[in-house]
């Protein structure tokens, strides 16, 4: 059964050799009495030829009965393809194998969807693909994605090993720390009524490793979050997890830039320029309306707060009077938007609490909008000058509190960019990757419903040193030593310099986040105790490994770079999980299940 070559290996230099190939029947064609079968393995495919004049009748009949995806072994002699029959689309397209032996290793049933035609397969319902994931994985596109993922993992490990890091596994059975995303709980059989939690990240363990003197740790860590699914989120996912001692933010920037440079070179043979551009959180929101901006195109937000401070248009003037701002963007060439597209943008604005969306269409030399009549000549002149307004432009406004106004236009900016791409008015090269760091995030955010501060990143993030005195007096002004690395509008990862002083960490827990002292001790007591025995200054970062690979593979969904992903509802259609368990299993775990009856 042993093969001599894989199915992407044969070239004209092999002509005349006897070879053995194994794989799946990719396609079969009956032409002029000859049967042509493309044999495929994970490396590629090779055309084989069955000539009835040279083969026993039973062998030829077995070849004629083969259907797609049967598993076979063929042996024969390599020859050059006849003139005019070369296939330049595949590397083996100059040769073929004249078969002398055929062994059918396994017969395949009729497939629920084709895997040999990429155009047809790509249009198959995703739920069907996930139900028969083992067939979906045979598609060359999926095999390519998983191969690239493996190469990226190897490049990551090699780079970090060169930088002196140790790969260390941290526990998957952890304790519940209900701050942030919902956790998956695991009941303990031997400790009735008590639970483990699957880790949302190895955050606390990697900090403890720094206290333990490891200094440089990494892990391709499996993490779990019981959250609603999106194209870029799964219940279980992988991240490149790092932590280093005796470092500052600059050390993290240099390390991660070098790692991403290595990964992009390995995966795409592209040289990523370093160092990456750095922008503050404030600048990112002011210019692009989002803290992970896509800087490959313009359409930046422009501030008009001062111009409309005394405006007769009450919506704008009132927003400024209440401490808000007025911002606008120019979606050049989009004056032709439909009413349905305007309605979609209006819904985006309402999603952030706005009552509606103000806009101006510039068509036929006119500014078409019911709000223009309220603008003074000075206000119109300022808009025309600062937004460089021309025929065919679409001007969009947001008047609200600063963060809301920015986020409204940030969402609309992304929507407009997609419209311009669809219309061919915005072209971005596929090999363009704009990397940047977003820094100086606020350490804390305020939850109005709960009337308390919460961590913008997580409670272990160190405040900027000079801002520490404001933790108790003016927490909203405290900046965190938090940083995100972003590419093309996607957050690849985030991290921070950590708090390593037990007194500062205790202050953040109890006095800023208002976690009661007894709860602090219960949830984080071991960390605070560890810090008392000499915790070094340290910091780290985690990068989404699935998301990173989706970008490299050019797919919008991380499900296309994960071998066995879950659906949007968090289910595995292939194994039909989650599923019910037996009463005995529940009894052993001391669990009584009460499920609400469906109406």
Rosetta blueprint (number, residue, H / E / L):
1 X L
2 X L
3 X L
4 X L
5 X L
6 X L
7 X L
8 X L
9 X L
10 X L
11 X L
12 X H
13 X H
14 X H
15 X L
16 X L
17 X L
18 X E
19 X E
20 X E
21 X E
22 X E
23 X E
24 X E
25 X E
26 X E
27 X E
28 X E
29 X E
30 X E
31 X E
32 X L
33 X L
34 X E
35 X E
36 X E
37 X E
38 X E
39 X E
40 X E
41 X E
42 X L
43 X L
44 X E
45 X E
46 X E
47 X E
48 X E
49 X E
50 X E
51 X E
52 X L
53 X L
54 X L
55 X L
56 X L
57 X H
58 X H
59 X H
60 X H
61 X H
62 X H
63 X H
64 X H
65 X L
66 X L
67 X L
68 X L
69 X L
70 X L
71 X E
72 X E
73 X E
74 X E
75 X E
76 X E
77 X E
78 X E
79 X E
80 X E
81 X L
82 X L
83 X L
84 X L
85 X L
86 X L
87 X L
88 X L
89 X L
90 X L
91 X L
92 X L
93 X L
94 X L
95 X E
96 X E
97 X E
98 X E
99 X E
100 X E
101 X E
102 X E
103 X E
104 X E
105 X E
106 X E
107 X L
108 X L
109 X L
110 X L
111 X L
112 X L
113 X L
114 X L
115 X L
116 X L
117 X L
118 X H
119 X H
120 X H
121 X H
122 X H
123 X L
124 X L
125 X L
126 X H
127 X H
128 X H
129 X H
130 X H
131 X H
132 X L
133 X H
134 X H
135 X H
136 X H
137 X L
138 X L
139 X L
140 X H
141 X H
142 X H
143 X H
144 X H
145 X H
146 X H
147 X H
148 X H
149 X H
150 X H
151 X H
152 X H
153 X H
154 X H
155 X H
156 X H
157 X H
158 X H
159 X H
160 X H
161 X H
162 X H
163 X L
164 X L
165 X L
166 X E
167 X E
168 X L
169 X L
170 X L
171 X L
172 X L
173 X E
174 X E
175 X L
176 X L
177 X L
178 X L
179 X L
180 X L
181 X L
182 X L
183 X L
184 X L
185 X E
186 X E
187 X E
188 X L
189 X L
190 X L
191 X L
192 X L
193 X L
194 X L
195 X E
196 X E
197 X E
198 X E
199 X L
200 X L
201 X L
202 X L
203 X H
204 X H
205 X H
206 X H
207 X H
208 X H
209 X H
210 X H
211 X H
212 X L
213 X L
214 X L
215 X L
216 X E
217 X E
218 X E
219 X E
220 X E
221 X E
222 X E
223 X E
224 X E
225 X L
226 X L
227 X L
228 X L
229 X L
230 X E
231 X L
232 X L
233 X E
234 X L
235 X L
236 X E
237 X E
238 X E
239 X E
240 X E
241 X E
242 X E
243 X E
244 X E
245 X E
246 X L
247 X L
248 X L
249 X H
250 X H
251 X H
252 X H
253 X H
254 X H
255 X H
256 X H
257 X H
258 X H
259 X H
260 X H
261 X H
262 X H
263 X H
264 X H
265 X H
266 X H
267 X H
268 X H
269 X L
270 X L
271 X L
272 X L
273 X L
274 X L
275 X L
276 X L
277 X E
278 X E
279 X E
280 X E
281 X H
282 X H
283 X H
284 X H
285 X H
286 X H
287 X H
288 X H
289 X L
290 X L
291 X L
292 X L
293 X L
294 X L
295 X L
296 X L
297 X L
298 X L
299 X L
300 X L
301 X L
302 X E
303 X E
304 X L
305 X L
306 X L
307 X L
308 X L
309 X L
310 X L
311 X L
312 X L
313 X L
314 X H
315 X H
316 X H
317 X H
318 X H
319 X H
320 X H
321 X H
322 X L
323 X L
324 X L
325 X E
326 X E
327 X E
328 X E
329 X E
330 X E
331 X E
332 X L
333 X L
334 X L
335 X L
336 X L
337 X L
338 X L
339 X H
340 X H
341 X H
342 X H
343 X H
344 X H
345 X H
346 X H
347 X H
348 X H
349 X H
350 X H
351 X H
352 X L
353 X L
354 X L
355 X L
356 X L
357 X L
358 X L
359 X E
360 X E
361 X E
362 X E
363 X E
364 X L
365 X L
366 X E
367 X E
368 X E
369 X L
370 X L
371 X L
372 X H
373 X H
374 X H
375 X L
376 X L
377 X H
378 X H
379 X H
380 X H
381 X H
382 X H
383 X H
384 X H
385 X H
386 X H
387 X H
388 X L
389 X L
390 X L
391 X L
392 X L
393 X L
394 X E
395 X E
396 X E
397 X E
398 X E
399 X E
400 X E
401 X L
402 X H
403 X H
404 X H
405 X H
406 X H
407 X H
408 X H
409 X H
410 X H
411 X H
412 X H
413 X H
414 X H
415 X H
416 X H
417 X H
418 X H
419 X H
420 X H
421 X H
422 X H
423 X L
424 X L
425 X L
426 X L
427 X L
428 X L
429 X L
430 X L
431 X L
432 X L
433 X L
434 X L
435 X E
436 X E
437 X E
438 X E
439 X E
440 X L
441 X L
442 X E
443 X L
444 X E
445 X E
446 X E
447 X E
448 X L
449 X L
450 X L
451 X L
452 X E
453 X E
454 X E
455 X E
456 X L
457 X L
458 X L
459 X L
460 X L
461 X E
462 X L
463 X E
464 X L
465 X H
466 X H
467 X H
468 X L
469 X L
470 X H
471 X H
472 X H
473 X H
474 X L
475 X H
476 X H
477 X H
478 X L
479 X E
480 X E
481 X L
482 X E
483 X E
484 X E
485 X E
486 X E
487 X E
488 X L
489 X L
490 X E
491 X E
492 X E
493 X E
494 X E
495 X E
496 X E
497 X E
498 X E
499 X L
500 X L
501 X L
502 X H
503 X H
504 X H
505 X H
506 X H
507 X H
508 X H
509 X H
510 X H
511 X H
512 X H
513 X L
514 X L
515 X L
516 X L
517 X H
518 X H
519 X H
520 X H
521 X H
522 X H
523 X H
524 X H
525 X H
526 X H
527 X H
528 X H
529 X H
530 X H
531 X H
532 X L
533 X L
534 X L
535 X L
536 X L
537 X L
538 X E
539 X E
540 X E
541 X E
542 X E
543 X E
544 X E
545 X H
546 X H
547 X H
548 X H
549 X H
550 X H
551 X H
552 X H
553 X H
554 X L
555 X L
556 X L
557 X L
558 X H
559 X H
560 X H
561 X H
562 X L
563 X L
564 X L
565 X L
566 X L
567 X L
568 X L
569 X L
570 X L
571 X L
572 X E
573 X L
574 X L
575 X L
576 X L
577 X E
578 X L
579 X L
580 X L
581 X L
582 X L
583 X H
584 X H
585 X H
586 X H
587 X H
588 X H
589 X L
590 X L
591 X L
592 X L
593 X L
594 X L
595 X L
596 X L
597 X L
598 X L
599 X L
